[in-house]
Amino acid sequence: MNVKKFKAVIFDFDGTLYDNFGIGKALVFSAPLDMFKIRADRIARKRLWGCDENSQEKFDEIFFERASKFAHV
């Protein structure tokens, strides 16, 4: 495999391109001390699914505000 020939790499963490069943459990087992942060990230992403804030900056602001609330940080 020659990675220099790659034109793109797709990361599909929200499950739109493939079934990501079980990825949450794998993440928690790989970083148990970050379990609540990982869960907060997933909750915030699920609740913001389909939201369009017309700018990446506004979306990020809302996402991080909600994720920090869910993680209690």
C-alpha positions in Angstrom: 0.0 0.0 0.0 1.4 3.3 -1.1 -0.1 6.1 1.1 1.4 8.8 -1.2 -1.3 7.8 -3.7 -4.1 8.5 -1.3 -6.2 11.5 -2.2 -8.4 11.6 0.9 -9.1 9.9 4.2 -12.6 9.8 5.6 -13.2 9.6 9.3 -16.8 8.7 10.0 -17.3 9.0 13.8 -21.0 9.8 13.7 -22.0 6.6 11.9 -23.4 8.2 8.6 -21.2 6.0 6.4 -21.0 2.8 8.4 -22.5 1.1 11.4 -20.5 2.2 14.4 -22.2 0.0 16.9 -19.8 -0.8 19.8 -17.4 2.1 19.1 -18.5 3.8 22.4 -17.6 0.8 24.4 -14.2 0.5 22.7 -13.5 4.1 23.4 -14.3 3.8 27.1 -12.1 0.7 27.4 -9.2 2.4 25.7 -9.4 5.5 27.9 -11.4 4.7 31.1 -10.3 7.9 32.9 -11.9 9.9 30.1 -15.2 8.0 30.2 -17.4 11.0 31.2 -15.8 13.3 28.6 -16.3 10.7 25.9 -20.0 10.2 26.9 -20.5 14.0 27.1 -19.1 14.3 23.6 -21.4 11.6 22.2 -24.5 13.1 23.9 -23.7 16.6 22.6 -23.1 15.4 19.1 -26.4 13.4 19.1 -28.4 16.3 20.3 -26.8 18.6 17.7 -27.3 16.2 14.8 -28.9 18.0 11.9 -28.3 21.5 13.4 -26.9 24.1 11.1 -25.6 27.2 12.7 -24.3 28.8 9.5 -20.7 28.8 10.7 -18.3 26.3 12.1 -17.3 28.7 14.8 -20.9 29.0 16.1 -21.5 25.3 15.9 -18.2 24.6 17.9 -19.2 27.2 20.5 -22.6 25.5 21.0 -21.1 22.0 20.9 -18.3 22.7 23.5 -20.8 24.5 25.8 -23.1 21.5 25.8 -20.3 18.9 26.1 -18.7 20.7 29.0 -22.1 20.9 30.7 -22.7 17.2 30.2 -19.1 16.4 31.5 -19.5 18.8 34.4 -16.3 20.7 33.5 
